[in-house]
Amino acid sequence: MEHYFTRKPTSSEKEKIIEDTLKGRKLKFRTSSGVFSKDKIDFGTRILVETVDVSLEDVVLDAGCGYGVIGITLSFFCGVAVLIDINERACQLAQENIVLNKVSNAFTVCGTVSCLLPRFDVIAMNPPIRAGKKVVFSLLEESRNLLQGTGKLYVVARTRQGAKSIYAFMSNIFPHTEYAALKGGYRVIKGTH
């Protein structure tokens, strides 16, 4: 079975447009098969976007960006947004959605977070839980290493699908870890450098 964290999805493309309001902004997203939550913006992503605190000077990373919901939404409130994903179809969609939403301070990188330099103030992530704890924990640790100064990592997960183990792991790699939001069976965990 093909997953959204596959580098080169082979499923036939079935594109659609999603329109939604996030952080008070009306946005459009082109989606397709082979990417996470292709039919609607999932509840966890929505809570994460609404919880992440950024400033106009921040350099933000949307780690595992999918078709770009988190990074594009946050781009209106930060200095620069970088969107990265291993899924080539997701990267193409994210870049198209940057153009579709007339965003001028964001760009897409296709690859893993390990190919980036440590220069981010805020990293936001809806991790690929179905890839397993080993993959998720590695992604969390690599992301932590990309933060500068008092940078923050925000991660969303369902309570019943590993949020508590993610919290425990983040508590071991960050000086300060807290729940930034709890809603509808989801938790947003914030680790501060």
Secondary structure by P-SEA (a helix, b strand, c coil): cccccccccccccbbbbbbbbcccccbbbbbbccccccccccaaaaaaaaccccccccccccccccccaaaaaacccccbbbbbbccaaaaaaaaaaaaaaccccccccccccccccccccbbbbbccccccaaaaaaaaaaaaaacccbbbbbbbbbccccaaaaaaaaaacccccccccccccbbbbbbcc
